[in-house]
């Protein structure tokens, strides 16, 4: 059975991106899904002085190890001011200090959602451009705009958007074979 890690690039307790990641993961039948929450992996703010004094935090190593043990990654990025959230960027920075190829070429379904019409497009673009340099194997991507209009009762209600995600999930599933 394939092991899938699903998480949001957010530390919001009511993360719409976590909802989207869980929903997308539910579409991957026959897999063991492990939903991670950045809140369960608190870290000091990354800095070289912090690393030199205290080394790599245990929570960064734990998160990294969970990623490395996965057969697939479903990540939905939240966007703050056109970029990654601080919580995600901090985890990302710490993991890159463990191994610069932190994504380990593991197949990834990369997503973003936002309450606005752009659907996290800026953060998604940054990730699509940067992740491959760090071992990111983005096999499919999806953006969900206007989350509160398009996602209700744990599903995407806009049929065209739902079909786009189902197509992305199918590509992701095929990459796991």
C-alpha positions in Angstrom: 0.0 0.0 0.0 1.4 3.4 -1.0 2.0 5.9 1.8 0.8 9.5 1.1 1.7 12.5 3.2 -1.0 15.3 3.0 -0.5 18.7 4.6 -1.1 22.4 4.3 1.5 25.1 4.1 -0.3 26.8 6.9 -0.5 26.8 10.7 -4.1 28.0 10.8 -6.3 25.8 12.9 -9.1 26.4 10.4 -6.9 26.1 7.3 -8.8 26.0 4.0 -5.7 24.5 2.5 -5.7 21.7 5.0 -9.3 21.0 4.0 -8.3 20.9 0.4 -5.4 18.6 1.0 -7.6 16.2 3.0 -10.2 16.3 0.3 -7.6 15.6 -2.5 -6.1 12.8 -0.4 -9.6 11.2 0.0 -9.7 10.8 -3.8 -6.6 8.6 -3.7 -8.1 5.2 -3.1 -6.1 2.3 -1.8 -3.4 4.4 -0.1 -2.4 5.0 3.5 -2.9 8.7 4.1 -1.0 10.5 6.9 -2.3 14.1 7.4 0.4 16.3 9.0 -0.3 19.6 10.7 2.5 22.1 11.0 1.2 23.0 14.5 2.4 19.7 15.7 6.0 20.5 14.7 6.8 23.8 16.4 10.2 25.2 15.5 12.4 28.1 16.3 12.8 30.7 13.5 15.5 29.5 11.1 18.8 31.3 11.2 22.4 30.2 10.8 23.2 31.4 14.3 20.3 29.3 15.7 21.5 26.3 13.7 25.2 26.7 14.8 24.2 27.0 18.5 21.4 24.4 18.7 21.7 22.2 15.6 18.7 20.9 13.6 15.5 20.9 15.8 14.0 17.4 16.4 10.7 18.5 14.9 12.3 19.5 11.7 14.0 16.1 11.5 10.7 14.3 12.3 8.8 16.2 9.6 11.7 15.6 7.1 11.7 11.8 8.0 8.0 11.5 7.4 8.4 13.2 4.0 11.3 10.9 3.1 9.3 7.8 4.1 6.3 8.7 1.8 5.6 7.5 -1.7 3.7 10.6 -2.5 3.1 14.1 -1.2 -0.1 16.2 -1.4 0.7 19.8 -0.4 -1.7 22.7 -0.5 -0.1 26.0 0.0 -1.6 29.0 1.8 -0.6 32.4 0.6 0.4 35.4 2.7 1.2 38.6 0.9 1.9 36.7 -2.3 4.3 34.2 -0.8 4.5 31.1 1.5 3.3 31.4 5.1 6.0 32.0 7.6 5.1 28.6 9.3 5.7 26.7 6.0 8.7 28.7 4.9 10.4 28.1 8.3 9.8 24.3 8.1 11.0 24.3 4.5 14.1 26.2 5.4 15.0 23.8 8.3 14.4 20.8 6.1 16.6 22.2 3.4 19.4 22.3 6.0 19.0 18.6 6.6 19.1 17.8 2.8 19.1 20.3 0.0 17.1 17.9 -2.1 14.4 17.7 0.7 11.5 16.6 -1.6 13.6 13.5 -2.7 12.0 13.3 -6.1 8.8 12.0 -4.5 5.7 12.5 -6.7 3.9 15.6 -5.6 0.4 17.0 -6.1 0.9 20.7 -5.5 -2.1 22.8 -4.8 -3.2 26.2 -3.4 -6.5 27.6 -2.3 -7.5 31.1 -1.2 -10.7 33.0 -0.4 -9.9 35.3 -3.3 -10.2 34.8 -7.1 -6.5 34.1 -7.7 -6.5 30.8 -5.7 -3.0 31.3 -4.2 -1.5 31.7 -7.7 1.6 33.6 -6.4 2.6 31.0 -3.8 1.8 28.2 -6.3 4.0 29.9 -8.9 6.9 30.3 -6.4 6.7 26.6 -5.5 6.5 25.4 -9.1 9.6 27.4 -9.9 11.6 26.6 -6.8 10.7 23.1 -5.6 12.3 21.3 -8.6 15.7 22.7 -7.5 15.2 21.0 -4.1 14.2 17.6 -5.5 10.6 18.5 -6.1 8.8 16.2 -8.5 5.6 18.1 -9.2 3.5 15.7 -11.3 0.3 17.7 -11.1 -1.0 21.0 -9.7 -4.3 22.6 -8.9 -5.5 26.0 -7.7 -8.9 26.5 -6.0 -10.0 30.2 -6.2 -12.8 31.7 -4.1 -12.7 28.8 -1.6 -15.8 29.7 0.3 -17.9 29.9 -2.9 -16.5 26.7 -4.4 -16.0 24.3 -1.5 -18.9 23.3 0.6 -19.7 20.3 2.8 -16.2 18.8 2.2 -16.3 18.9 -1.6 -15.8 21.1 -4.5 -19.2 22.2 -5.8 -18.1 23.9 -9.0 -18.1 21.0 -11.5 -15.3 22.4 -13.8 -13.0 22.9 -10.8 -13.9 19.5 -9.4 -13.1 17.9 -12.7 -9.7 19.7 -12.8 -8.8 18.4 -9.4 -9.9 14.8 -10.2 -7.7 15.0 -13.3 -4.8 16.2 -11.3 -5.4 13.4 -8.7 -5.5 10.8 -11.4 -2.1 12.0 -12.8 -0.8 11.9 -9.2 -2.1 8.3 -8.6 -0.5 7.1 -11.9 2.8 8.5 -10.9 2.8 6.4 -7.7 2.8 3.1 -9.7 
